[in-house]
Each structure stands twice: as C-alpha cells, then as structure tokens.
Amino acid sequence: MSDIHALVGAYAVDALDDIERAAFERHLAECPACQSEVAGLLEAAAMIGSAVAAEPPAGLRDRVLADIATVRPLPPPVERPTVSSITGGRTRFRRRALVAAAAAVIALGAGAAVVQPWDDNTSPQQLTASEQLLASADDAETFTDEVDGGGEVTVVRSSAANQAVLVASGLPEPPEGSVYELWLIHEGDMVPAGLISGGEHELPLKGDPATALGFGITIEADGGSPTGEPKGQLVSKIDFPTA
C-alpha cells in the first residue's frame, strides 16, 4: 500500500502481515500523528472489547477488516498532537475509524491489551479487573482497609454495574489449615463472596454488591465456613455508603 498512514486501523487490530507490520512499526516510531491515532484506537477498542461477552455473528471479522481498509485513505495533517499530549486529554479521532477498530477487537475476541511498539517496553499492558471496572462504571468507588495482622485490601465497587473487585496486597499467610473468607455484608446477613490465601490477589466478589452494606474478611477453616456463616476471626471490615 503506497500510503503507509492508511495502515493505522489494520495495525490496531493486528490485521497486517509480518512485512507490513515491520514497515509500519518503523514508520510509527517516527510519526507522532500515527502514534496518537493508534493509541486512541487501542484504548477505545480495549474498553469496548472488555465489556462484550456475546458471540459475534459469523462473517463479522471479515466485514470489519474489509471496512478498515477504507477508513483513512489520506495522510494525516501536519499539525497533530504528540504522544505526550494523550495523557493530558482526549484526542479526537475519526468516528468511523474508532467504531471499526472497536468492532474488530470484538470480532477477533481480543481482550484489553494495549501495545505501543514505539515505547522501549513493548510488552502488552493488560487492564486488571479493577481497572476495567473503574474505566467502565461512572459510579465506581474504592474503599481501603488495613488487615489485622498485616496487609491491605481495597474494594472497587459499582452499584450501577452490580460488580465489586477485591485487590489485596501483603496479606500474611493464614494459620495452617485456614483460609481467608470474603463476605458481602447485607442487613442482618454476611454472604460468602470468595476465598483467598496470603499474598497478592485481585478477584471479582461473588454475590450482590449493589445491595451490600459492606465487606468483611474472616479467617476460616480450609474450604471456608461449612455453614455459610462467619465463624472465625474478623480481620477486616469496610462499610459502604448508603443512599
């Protein structure tokens, strides 16, 4: 293809062959305009792709990739934002390109990995569960507590999405034969929401976080409380605000 700028959309969804990719990445390393557009397409596509669970219809991938070839037939204007300006605000991209790249990520079954080959470190930056929730839910809030005995836990919670994610760090190993059990606190009830060991963890909480009044952690026997109710020592408790 004579206009290498037109490869932006195909590159964003990994639709180039090895020769085209190598040529485009050499160009990308020296073209702030293409760097800016690739970064924005990948960011939008990652957010949309991470929220879609439905199986795409047959043939969608081919249609999307065919459409990408027509997204941007002209080179970019000379005056465009640099890569560093992306962090200071949103860069405007052509709507058709944005939609096509996002749809292609869905069709290809991509996750939320964002690769910027012009950086020194080209390893994918994978959005964690908590980062995805913070990015996708306007009402997402974080609540942090120090755990008795050491470590810290943070709960990221969205009532609108009815989702909550636990981020634990520095937890000491529980006593031998024991486990940390996670709970969502409802009025007059503590409902099991998961099990973890010591160390570092990030996982979605089971249950109904939208109606929960709080979160707690207890130390229970291996496998968790057999009765479904907390029996062991409470080592962390977080209250959620009520409307």
N, C-alpha and C positions, 0 to 999 in steps of 0.2 A: 504494500500500500504506500503510495507516494507521500501522503500527508500523515506523518507519524503521530501528530496530535490526535487524529481520529481513532487511535487505538486505546484512548483513555477508558471508555466504557468496557471494552472487551478485556482489558487488563484488570479492571476492578473485579470482574467475576471469573478471573483465571481462565479465559477462553482463548488465549494465544498459544501458538505452538512454541517450541523451545527457541527457534531462531527469532521469531517476532518478539518474544518476551525479552530475550537478551538485548535486542536492538532498542526496544522501548525503554528498558531499565537504564541503558546508557544515556538515552535522551532524558529520562526522568530525573536523573541525578543532577542535570544542569538546567532544568526547566521549572522554575517556581510556579508557573501557571498550571502545568500539568500536575505537579506535586499537590497543589492546593485542591484541584478538582478530584484527583484520586482519593485524597484523604477524606473529603466530604462525602463522596460516593460510598466509600467503605464504611464510614461512620453511620450514615443513614441506612445502608443495607444491613449492617450488623444489628442495629436496633430493631428493624422490621423483621429480619430473619429469626432473631431470638424469640420473638413473640408469636410465631406462626407454627402450629402443630399439625395443620391439616395436610393430607397427602395431595400434592399438586396434580392437576389433570395431565393425562398423557399428552405429549407433544408440546407442553408449555416451555420446556427448556429450549427446544429448537426454535420456537417462535420468538422467544425473548432474545436469544443470541443473534437471530437474523435481524431483529429490530435494532439491536445495539450498533450494528454496522452503519446505520443511517443516523445515529444520534448526533454526531458532531462533525459534519463534513468540512468545516472551515477551521483554520488555525485560530488560536486564542488572540485577543487584543494584546498589545504590548504592555499596557498598564494593567497589571493584575496583582492581587495580594500575594505576599510571600508566605512561605510555610510558617514562619513565626507568628504571622498575624492570625492564624487559625485559632490559636489558644485565646486570643483576645476577643473574639466574637464569631458569629456565624458568617460563613462565606456563601454568597448567593450562587446557585448553580442552575443550569437549565432544567426546568421541571421534567421534561421528557427524559433526560439522561438519568435523573435521580430515580424516577419511577422504574425505568428499565433496569437499572443496576440492582435496585432493591428487589424487584420481582425475580431477577436472575438468581440472586442469593437464595431466595425461597425455593426456586425450581431446582437448584443444584443441591439443596439440602445443606447449605453452609451454616456454620454456627456464627459466633460473634467475634471471630478472629480478625484482627486488623493488621495488615503487613505494610510497612512503609519502607521499600527497598533502598531509598536514598539515605536512611539512617545508618549509622555504624552497626547497630544491632538489628538484624533483620528477622529475629525470631518473632512469631505471632504474639500479639498482645490479646489474651483471651479475657473477656469480661467475666468476672465472677458472678455468682447468683445474686449477691447483694448489690453489686454494681449495676447489673441488669435491672433489678427492681428499682433502684434509685433513679436510673435513667428513664424508665418507662412509666413510673407512677408519680404523678404530681404531688400526691399526698404522703409519699413515703417519708417516714421519720426514723431516726436512730435513737436507741436507748442503751446506755452502757452501765455496767456494774462490775465492781471488783468481787472476785470469788473468794469466799473464806478459804484460807489455806494457800492462796496464790492464784495468779492468772486473772484474766479479764474476759468478759463476754459483752458482745454488742448484738442487739436485736434490731434488724431493719424491718419495718412493718408498714404495710399499706392496707388500710381498711377498704379502699375502693377496689383493689385487686384481690382482697382477701388472701394475702400472702405475707409470710414473715420468714426471714432468713436469720439464722444464728451464725455469728462469727466469734469463735473462741480462740484465745491465744494464751500460751504459757500455763495451761492447766496442769497441775501435778497429777501423776497417776493416782487413781483412787486406790484404797486399800485392796489387797489381794482378794479376789473373789467378788469384787464390787464393780460398779459401773456408774457413770453419771446419767441420771434420767432427767429428761427435759419435760416441762409441763407448761401448758397454757392454762391460766387461771381464769375461770369463769365464776359467776356468782355462786358461792357455796360449793364449788367443784374445782378439782385440778385434773385436767385431762392429759394423758400421755401424749408427748409430741416428738419423741425420739430418744435415742441412746447414743452417748459418746464416751470415749476414753479420755485419757490425759493428752496434752499436746495442743496441736493447732487443728481447728475444724471450721468448716463452713458448710452449712446444710440448711435446706428449707425445713421449716417446722410443720409437722403434721397437724391436722385439726382445723379449727375455725378461728384464725387470728383476728378477723374483723370484729367479732363479738367478744373477744377475750379482754379481761380487765388487767391482765398482767402475765408475767412469765416467771418461772422458777426452775431451779436445778436442785435435785436431791441426790444423795449417794444411796444407791440401792444394790441388792444382790445381783450377781450376773444375770442378764436376761431381763432385768427390770422388775418392778414390783409385780408379784403374781396376782395381786388383787386389782391392779389398775388404779390404785390409790397410793399416794406417797406414804412410805413407812420409815424412810431413813432421814438422815440429817439434811436440813435445808441449807445450802451453801451460797445460794444467790436468789434474789427476788427483785423483779422490776415491775413497777406499776405503770400501766398505760393510761394516758389521759382519757377522760370520758367526755362526751359531748355535753 
